[in-house]
Amino acid sequence: MRVYAGIDGGGTNTDAAIISDSGTILARFSGGPTNPHSVSPEQAISELRRVLDELFNLRSDLSTICEGICLGMSGVDSAQERQMIAEAVNDHMNHIRHQDMEACPVWVVSEGEIALMATLGHTHGVLCISGTGSIVYGFTPEGERYRAGGWGHLLGDEGSGYRIGQRALQAVMQSHDGILPPTELTPLILQELGLHTATELKKKVYQSGWGKSDTASIARLAIEAGDHGDSVARVIITDEAGQLANTAKALITRHITFESAQVALSGSLFRHSALFRSEFIRKLSASYGELSFVHRADAPSPAVGAAQLARLRRSLHGSF
């Protein structure tokens, strides 16, 4: 039996999976952040090593028959960063497998390629990700890469969980001041945070323990309020979907093949909000009518997509 490992390394957590040659998932493990811009490069590599150790500890018999590892790494853009991670993982796998064994090939790619692989079964097309942050990728059949957005919560992240959560929090205060009408966001958020009045939000969100993920988690409440028909929440969600559609439009203009490409929709906002998804598709289709949109609720995880890509690359005897 031959097996392949995949890692989806992000700024919040890292998912890993091992699949068989037939695609069966044999082991899975989740660890902490490995984006070298969210934590230090040393911390990222240390966590990658730990994740690999824990993954192969689940099935210790698999390390010796692993035919390849593919890592889709958020925040890893330069060739130098990819080489650093590939060398660290290769050295660690040599340690796991013992020095006298044949080396296990390691490929480091973008988070976009493994998500496309999981959703479409190949790595060309347009990928729109809306989770805690947001980004749009484009990959041509010839291997050219493009991206738009992904500049983080201070410089961008339009159409993301963070942006929707931030606007929902702001809407509670604007409603309190009478700028916006009463909104279901107020009781939902106050209950979620264990607060009694809107004015208590100020102390809550400015305390040292409040972070980006806390703000992004509020998006779930905005989706709930929107599903209940709350007009304030629905405006936030539809507006942010339109903002992400604008980012996608900017990317599509950069290569003619993208104008009729498959567009894979990935991330928690597309998964959990039908309103966000439908508004995004409507806005983008209005400009590019030949696009086909793919949203698979049953799609394998990006970590499994990474393992699938390792299997594909090994079969083609390719290298990154």
Phi, psi and chi 1 to 4 in degrees:
 res  aa     phi    psi   chi1   chi2   chi3   chi4
   1 MET       -  140.1 -179.3  172.5   67.3      -
   2 ARG  -113.1  141.6  -66.1  174.9  -66.5 -174.1
   3 VAL  -130.7  162.7  -56.8      -      -      -
   4 TYR  -139.4  142.7  -52.2   86.6      -      -
   5 ALA  -113.1  145.9      -      -      -      -
   6 GLY  -134.3  143.7      -      -      -      -
   7 ILE  -130.8  132.8  -70.8 -179.5      -      -
   8 ASP  -110.9   97.9  173.9   22.4      -      -
   9 GLY   -96.2  121.4      -      -      -      -
  10 GLY  -126.5 -177.9      -      -      -      -
  11 GLY   -83.0  -12.6      -      -      -      -
  12 THR  -111.3  -44.7  -57.3      -      -      -
  13 ASN  -149.2  171.1   52.1   56.7      -      -
  14 THR  -130.9  122.7  -63.8      -      -      -
  15 ASP  -105.9  142.8  -64.3  -36.4      -      -
  16 ALA  -136.3  149.6      -      -      -      -
  17 ALA  -149.4  151.8      -      -      -      -
  18 ILE  -121.4  131.9  -61.7  173.5      -      -
  19 ILE  -122.2  157.9   65.9  169.8      -      -
  20 SER   -84.3  174.6   69.0      -      -      -
  21 ASP   -62.5  -25.0 -150.8   23.5      -      -
  22 SER   -88.8   -3.8   64.0      -      -      -
  23 GLY    98.2   -0.9      -      -      -      -
  24 THR   -68.5  135.1  -58.1      -      -      -
  25 ILE   -79.2  122.8  -60.4  172.0      -      -
  26 LEU  -103.6  -27.4  -56.7  174.9      -      -
  27 ALA  -159.7  148.9      -      -      -      -
  28 ARG  -142.6  148.0  -60.1 -168.3   68.4  168.1
  29 PHE  -153.7  146.1 -179.0   78.4      -      -
  30 SER  -123.6  136.3  -67.1      -      -      -
  31 GLY  -130.2 -160.3      -      -      -      -
  32 GLY   -87.0 -168.3      -      -      -      -
  33 PRO   -69.7  143.7   24.4  -33.6      -      -
  34 THR  -134.3   13.9   52.4      -      -      -
  35 ASN   -74.0  117.8 -179.2  -34.4      -      -
  36 PRO   -69.9   -0.5   25.7  -33.9      -      -
  37 HIS  -106.1  -10.6  -58.6  -71.8      -      -
  38 SER   -91.7  -37.0  -62.9      -      -      -
  39 VAL  -124.8  174.1  -64.7      -      -      -
  40 SER   -70.1  155.9   70.6      -      -      -
  41 PRO   -55.4  -36.4  -27.4   35.5      -      -
  42 GLU   -65.8  -42.2  -66.1   77.0   16.3      -
  43 GLN   -66.1  -38.5  -71.5  174.0  -55.5      -
  44 ALA   -62.2  -46.0      -      -      -      -
  45 ILE   -67.8  -39.7  -71.4  172.8      -      -
  46 SER   -60.7  -41.4  176.0      -      -      -
  47 GLU   -70.5  -36.4 -177.1   62.8    9.3      -
  48 LEU   -59.9  -43.1  -81.4  175.0      -      -
  49 ARG   -61.5  -42.9  -70.2  174.2  177.8  144.7
  50 ARG   -64.5  -43.1 -171.5 -174.9   76.0   84.7
  51 VAL   -61.3  -43.1  167.0      -      -      -
  52 LEU   -63.2  -42.5  -75.6  167.1      -      -
  53 ASP   -59.2  -48.2  -75.6  -18.9      -      -
  54 GLU   -66.8  -38.4  -64.3  -69.4  -12.7      -
  55 LEU   -62.8  -49.2  179.3   66.5      -      -
  56 PHE   -78.0  -19.3  -77.2  105.6      -      -
  57 ASN   -66.9  -27.0  -79.2  -18.1      -      -
  58 LEU   -65.3  -32.7  -66.5  171.8      -      -
  59 ARG  -140.9   82.0  -70.4  -75.0  -56.7  -87.8
  60 SER   -62.4  -21.4   58.7      -      -      -
  61 ASP   -73.9  -11.5   58.3  -48.7      -      -
  62 LEU   -88.2  -21.4  -59.7 -178.4      -      -
  63 SER   -61.5  -33.8   64.3      -      -      -
  64 THR   -79.2  -13.0   59.1      -      -      -
  65 ILE  -116.6   14.7   55.5  174.1      -      -
  66 CYS   -73.8  122.4 -175.5      -      -      -
  67 GLU   -95.1   -4.9  -67.6  -75.4  -49.6      -
  68 GLY   172.1  151.1      -      -      -      -
  69 ILE  -129.1  131.1  -62.2  176.6      -      -
  70 CYS  -119.3  131.9 -178.6      -      -      -
  71 LEU  -117.9  122.7  -59.3   94.3      -      -
  72 GLY  -100.1  109.4      -      -      -      -
  73 MET  -113.0  118.8  -58.2  -62.1  -63.5      -
  74 SER   -67.3  135.7  170.7      -      -      -
  75 GLY    83.6   -3.4      -      -      -      -
  76 VAL  -100.9  102.2  175.2      -      -      -
  77 ASP  -112.7  -34.7  -64.2  -43.0      -      -
  78 SER   -87.1  156.4   70.7      -      -      -
  79 ALA   -62.7  -34.0      -      -      -      -
  80 GLN   -64.5  -42.6 -178.5  180.0    4.1      -
  81 GLU   -65.6  -41.8  -71.0  173.4  -34.3      -
  82 ARG   -63.4  -40.6  -68.5 -165.0  -65.4  -90.2
  83 GLN   -65.7  -40.4 -178.0  179.2   -4.8      -
  84 MET   -59.5  -45.2  173.3 -170.8   69.6      -
  85 ILE   -70.8  -42.8  -70.2  174.2      -      -
  86 ALA   -60.4  -42.3      -      -      -      -
  87 GLU   -66.5  -40.4  -71.3  177.6   -7.4      -
  88 ALA   -64.5  -43.2      -      -      -      -
  89 VAL   -68.7  -40.5  171.3      -      -      -
  90 ASN   -61.8  -44.6 -173.4   61.6      -      -
  91 ASP   -61.7  -40.8  -71.3  -14.4      -      -
  92 HIS   -69.3  -38.9 -165.4   65.2      -      -
  93 MET   -66.1  -35.3  -74.8  -55.6  -63.5      -
  94 ASN   -61.2  -36.4  -73.8  -21.0      -      -
  95 HIS   -68.0  -42.5  171.7   72.9      -      -
  96 ILE   -66.5  -41.9  -67.5  174.7      -      -
  97 ARG   -89.7   -8.6  -71.0  157.5   61.1   92.8
  98 HIS    82.9  144.7  -52.7  -58.8      -      -
  99 GLN   -64.9  -26.3  -65.5  -70.6  -16.5      -
 100 ASP   -82.7   -1.0   58.3  -20.8      -      -
 101 MET   -91.8  158.1  -64.8 -169.6   63.7      -
 102 GLU   -61.5  141.0 -179.8 -176.2   -9.5      -
 103 ALA   -63.2  146.9      -      -      -      -
 104 CYS   -95.4  117.3  175.5      -      -      -
 105 PRO   -59.2  141.9  -20.3   31.5      -      -
 106 VAL  -126.6  128.1  176.1      -      -      -
 107 TRP  -120.7  134.6  -62.7  -81.1      -      -
 108 VAL  -114.0  119.8 -180.0      -      -      -
 109 VAL  -127.7 -175.6  -59.4      -      -      -
 110 SER   -85.1  161.1   71.8      -      -      -
 111 GLU   -60.8  -28.0   59.5  178.6  -20.6      -
 112 GLY   -67.0  -40.2      -      -      -      -
 113 GLU   -66.0  -39.5  -72.3  166.6  -83.4      -
 114 ILE   -74.4  -31.7   64.0  170.9      -      -
 115 ALA   -69.8  -39.0      -      -      -      -
 116 LEU   -63.6  -41.9  -84.9 -179.8      -      -
 117 MET   -60.0  -42.8 -170.0   69.6 -170.7      -
 118 ALA   -66.7  -37.5      -      -      -      -
 119 THR   -88.0  -42.0  -57.3      -      -      -
 120 LEU  -106.4  -19.4  -57.4  180.0      -      -
 121 GLY    85.0    5.1      -      -      -      -
 122 HIS  -150.7  177.5   54.1   72.9      -      -
 123 THR  -117.4   27.8   57.8      -      -      -
 124 HIS  -125.0  144.9   56.7   86.6      -      -
 125 GLY   137.1 -166.2      -      -      -      -
 126 VAL  -111.5  135.2  175.1      -      -      -
 127 LEU  -123.5  125.0  172.6   70.1      -      -
 128 CYS  -112.3  120.5  -59.2      -      -      -
 129 ILE  -112.0  127.9  -59.3  175.6      -      -
 130 SER  -133.9   99.9  176.5      -      -      -
 131 GLY  -128.9 -128.8      -      -      -      -
 132 THR   -58.1  -43.8  -61.9      -      -      -
 133 GLY  -114.0 -170.7      -      -      -      -
 134 SER  -144.6  152.2   66.1      -      -      -
 135 ILE  -164.3  154.6 -168.5  168.0      -      -
 136 VAL  -125.2  129.9 -180.0      -      -      -
 137 TYR  -115.0  152.2  -71.8  104.0      -      -
 138 GLY  -135.8  131.0      -      -      -      -
 139 PHE  -128.3  124.6  -59.1   92.8      -      -
 140 THR   -83.8  161.0   70.5      -      -      -
 141 PRO   -59.5  -24.0  -26.1   35.4      -      -
 142 GLU   -84.4   -3.8  -64.7   74.5   29.3      -
 143 GLY    98.3    4.1      -      -      -      -
 144 GLU   -70.5  145.3  -65.0  176.4   80.5      -
 145 ARG  -120.5  140.3  -55.8  175.7  178.8 -170.8
 146 TYR  -137.8  155.5  -60.9   84.8      -      -
 147 ARG  -150.2  153.8   58.2  170.6  -80.4  179.7
 148 ALA  -143.3  141.8      -      -      -      -
 149 GLY    79.0 -161.0      -      -      -      -
 150 GLY    76.3   29.0      -      -      -      -
 151 TRP   -95.4   10.7  -55.4  119.1      -      -
 152 GLY    87.4  169.5      -      -      -      -
 153 HIS   -71.6  -19.3   67.2  -66.9      -      -
 154 LEU   -88.9  -29.8  -64.3  179.6      -      -
 155 LEU  -108.1  -12.1  -61.1  178.3      -      -
 156 GLY  -167.0 -122.8      -      -      -      -
 157 ASP    63.3   35.9  -82.3   -9.2      -      -
 158 GLU   -61.0  140.6  -64.3   83.3    0.8      -
 159 GLY    69.8   32.6      -      -      -      -
 160 SER  -114.0  169.5   68.1      -      -      -
 161 GLY   -62.1  -38.3      -      -      -      -
 162 TYR   -61.3  -48.1  178.3   87.7      -      -
 163 ARG   -65.7  -39.8 -177.4   63.4   69.8   87.5
 164 ILE   -67.6  -41.7  -70.0  174.3      -      -
 165 GLY   -62.4  -42.4      -      -      -      -
 166 GLN   -62.4  -45.4 -179.5 -172.6   46.8      -
 167 ARG   -68.0  -32.0  -71.3 -173.5   59.2  178.9
 168 ALA   -65.8  -43.2      -      -      -      -
 169 LEU   -62.4  -43.7  -69.7  167.6      -      -
 170 GLN   -63.4  -36.1  -67.6  169.5  -18.9      -
 171 ALA   -64.7  -35.4      -      -      -      -
 172 VAL   -60.1  -43.8  170.7      -      -      -
 173 MET   -71.1  -37.3  -56.1  -43.7  -59.3      -
 174 GLN   -67.4  -34.6  -69.2  170.4  -26.1      -
 175 SER   -67.9  -40.2  177.4      -      -      -
 176 HIS   -59.4  -38.2  171.9   75.9      -      -
 177 ASP   -81.6   -8.2  -74.2  -23.8      -      -
 178 GLY    87.3    6.6      -      -      -      -
 179 ILE   -72.7  -41.6  -59.1  167.6      -      -
 180 LEU  -110.4  157.8  -68.8  176.4      -      -
 181 PRO   -70.4  168.8   25.7  -34.7      -      -
 182 PRO   -54.5  142.8  -26.7   36.2      -      -
 183 THR  -138.2  145.8  169.1      -      -      -
 184 GLU   -64.9  -17.0 -171.0  178.4  -20.9      -
 185 LEU   -58.4  -34.7  -70.2  168.4      -      -
 186 THR   -62.1  -57.4  -60.3      -      -      -
 187 PRO   -65.9  -34.4   20.8  -32.4      -      -
 188 LEU   -63.6  -45.9  -76.2  174.8      -      -
 189 ILE   -72.1  -41.6  -68.9  174.3      -      -
 190 LEU   -62.0  -42.1  -65.4 -175.9      -      -
 191 GLN   -65.0  -42.9 -178.8  179.0    4.8      -
 192 GLU   -60.1  -37.8  177.0   74.4   11.9      -
 193 LEU   -95.9    0.2  -59.6  179.4      -      -
 194 GLY    70.3   34.8      -      -      -      -
 195 LEU  -108.4  161.7  -54.7  177.0      -      -
 196 HIS  -106.9  -32.3  -60.6  -69.8      -      -
 197 THR  -132.8  157.1   64.8      -      -      -
 198 ALA   -62.2  -32.9      -      -      -      -
 199 THR   -65.9  -20.3   55.1      -      -      -
 200 GLU   -71.0  -15.2  -66.4  177.9   80.6      -
 201 LEU   -61.1  -35.3  -95.1 -179.2      -      -
 202 LYS   -57.4  -49.3 -178.8  178.5  179.4 -179.7
 203 LYS   -65.8  -36.7 -179.0  178.5  178.9  179.9
 204 LYS   -65.3  -48.7 -176.0   72.1  174.6  179.5
 205 VAL   -82.7  -18.2  -58.2      -      -      -
 206 TYR   -96.0    0.3  -71.9  121.3      -      -
 207 GLN   -72.9  158.3   66.5 -175.6   11.7      -
 208 SER   -64.2  -25.8   58.8      -      -      -
 209 GLY   -81.9   -8.4      -      -      -      -
 210 TRP   -82.1  128.9 -174.1  -88.2      -      -
 211 GLY  -130.3 -174.4      -      -      -      -
 212 LYS   -59.5  -42.3 -179.8  171.4   69.8  172.8
 213 SER   -66.6  -30.7   60.7      -      -      -
 214 ASP   -65.4  -43.6  -62.9  -61.2      -      -
 215 THR   -63.8  -44.6  -61.2      -      -      -
 216 ALA   -62.8  -31.5      -      -      -      -
 217 SER   -66.2  -21.2   69.9      -      -      -
 218 ILE   -69.1  -20.6  -60.3  -62.0      -      -
 219 ALA   -57.1  -33.5      -      -      -      -
 220 ARG   -59.6  -37.8  172.9  177.9   56.3   83.0
 221 LEU   -73.4  -34.0  -57.0  177.7      -      -
 222 ALA   -64.6  -40.3      -      -      -      -
 223 ILE   -62.7  -43.3  -67.3  169.9      -      -
 224 GLU   -61.2  -46.1 -179.0  179.4  -18.3      -
 225 ALA   -64.3  -40.6      -      -      -      -
 226 GLY   -63.1  -40.3      -      -      -      -
 227 ASP   -64.3  -25.9  -71.9  -14.6      -      -
 228 HIS   -86.0    0.8  -68.3  166.9      -      -
 229 GLY    94.2    8.8      -      -      -      -
 230 ASP   -65.4  122.4 -176.1   82.9      -      -
 231 SER   -68.2  -37.1   60.6      -      -      -
 232 VAL   -65.0  -45.9  173.0      -      -      -
 233 ALA   -64.7  -39.6      -      -      -      -
 234 ARG   -66.6  -36.9  -69.6 -179.6   70.9   85.7
 235 VAL   -63.5  -42.9  166.0      -      -      -
 236 ILE   -60.3  -48.8  -67.1  171.7      -      -
 237 ILE   -66.0  -46.6  -68.2  168.5      -      -
 238 THR   -67.6  -36.5   56.7      -      -      -
 239 ASP   -66.0  -43.0 -175.1   53.2      -      -
 240 GLU   -69.5  -33.5  -70.7  -59.5  -40.4      -
 241 ALA   -61.9  -39.8      -      -      -      -
 242 GLY   -65.8  -36.8      -      -      -      -
 243 GLN   -64.1  -41.4  -67.7  -66.2  -38.8      -
 244 LEU   -68.6  -35.2 -174.1   57.4      -      -
 245 ALA   -61.9  -36.7      -      -      -      -
 246 ASN   -63.8  -38.5  -71.6  -21.2      -      -
 247 THR   -63.8  -42.4  -56.8      -      -      -
 248 ALA   -64.3  -40.2      -      -      -      -
 249 LYS   -58.9  -42.7  -70.0  176.8 -169.3  177.3
 250 ALA   -61.9  -37.3      -      -      -      -
 251 LEU   -71.4  -42.3  179.0  129.0      -      -
 252 ILE   -60.7  -32.1  -70.6  169.7      -      -
 253 THR   -66.9  -12.2   62.2      -      -      -
 254 ARG   -88.3   -9.6  -65.0  164.7   67.2 -177.0
 255 HIS  -156.1  134.4 -160.7  -77.4      -      -
 256 ILE   -64.0  -29.6 -167.5  168.3      -      -
 257 THR   -66.5  -23.2   62.4      -      -      -
 258 PHE   -71.7  -18.9  -62.7  150.8      -      -
 259 GLU   -68.8  -19.3  -65.1 -178.7    7.2      -
 260 SER  -130.4   29.1   56.7      -      -      -
 261 ALA   -85.4  167.6      -      -      -      -
 262 GLN   -76.3  136.0  -72.9 -178.1  -61.7      -
 263 VAL  -114.4  111.1 -179.8      -      -      -
 264 ALA   -88.4  132.7      -      -      -      -
 265 LEU  -106.1  121.0  -51.4  179.6      -      -
 266 SER  -134.2  152.6  179.7      -      -      -
 267 GLY   109.6  165.9      -      -      -      -
 268 SER   -66.5  -32.7   55.7      -      -      -
 269 LEU   -66.8  -44.8  -96.4  -65.2      -      -
 270 PHE   -66.1  -33.8  -74.8  118.4      -      -
 271 ARG   -74.2  -39.4 -176.4  164.7   60.0 -108.6
 272 HIS  -102.2  -14.9  -63.4  -58.5      -      -
 273 SER  -120.6  104.7  176.9      -      -      -
 274 ALA   -64.6  -32.7      -      -      -      -
 275 LEU   -65.5  -47.0  175.1   62.2      -      -
 276 PHE   -61.0  -45.8 -177.0   90.6      -      -
 277 ARG   -63.2  -47.6 -171.6  168.9   63.8 -112.7
 278 SER   -68.3  -36.2   62.7      -      -      -
 279 GLU   -69.9  -39.4 -175.1   66.4   11.7      -
 280 PHE   -60.8  -47.3  175.0   84.8      -      -
 281 ILE   -63.1  -41.8  -67.8  172.6      -      -
 282 ARG   -62.1  -46.3 -174.2 -176.8   72.0   81.5
 283 LYS   -66.7  -42.0  -73.1  -75.1 -178.1   67.2
 284 LEU   -73.8  -37.2 -163.0   51.1      -      -
 285 SER   -65.7  -28.9  -64.4      -      -      -
 286 ALA   -63.6  -27.3      -      -      -      -
 287 SER   -97.6  -31.0  -61.2      -      -      -
 288 TYR  -134.6   91.0  -64.9   99.7      -      -
 289 GLY   -74.4  -13.2      -      -      -      -
 290 GLU   -92.6   -0.1  -65.6 -176.0   37.0      -
 291 LEU   -70.3  147.6  -64.5  173.2      -      -
 292 SER  -119.0  131.0   59.3      -      -      -
 293 PHE  -102.8  136.1  -64.2   88.4      -      -
 294 VAL  -124.5  116.2 -179.8      -      -      -
 295 HIS  -129.1  110.9  175.1 -100.6      -      -
 296 ARG  -109.7  109.2  -72.4 -177.3   55.5 -165.2
 297 ALA   -65.6  -24.4      -      -      -      -
 298 ASP   -98.7   12.0   63.4  -20.0      -      -
 299 ALA   -64.6  143.9      -      -      -      -
 300 PRO   -59.6  159.8  -17.8   28.8      -      -
 301 SER   -67.9  156.4   70.4      -      -      -
 302 PRO   -56.3  -31.5  -29.1   37.6      -      -
 303 ALA   -62.7  -40.7      -      -      -      -
 304 VAL   -68.0  -37.6  172.5      -      -      -
 305 GLY   -59.0  -38.1      -      -      -      -
 306 ALA   -64.4  -42.1      -      -      -      -
 307 ALA   -64.8  -38.9      -      -      -      -
 308 GLN   -63.0  -38.1  -67.2  170.4  -20.8      -
 309 LEU   -68.6  -36.5 -172.0   51.6      -      -
 310 ALA   -60.8  -42.7      -      -      -      -
 311 ARG   -62.5  -43.2 -179.9 -178.3   59.5 -174.9
 312 LEU   -64.3  -46.5  175.4   63.0      -      -
 313 ARG   -66.0  -37.1  -70.2 -160.8  169.0 -162.8
 314 ARG   -65.2  -38.9 -176.3   61.5  168.6  174.5
 315 SER   -67.3  -28.8   69.6      -      -      -
 316 LEU   -91.5   -2.7  -63.0  173.8      -      -
 317 HIS    56.3   36.4  -58.5  -73.7      -      -
 318 GLY   -88.8  175.7      -      -      -      -
 319 SER  -146.6  159.1   61.2      -      -      -
 320 PHE   -80.1      - -176.3   68.7      -      -
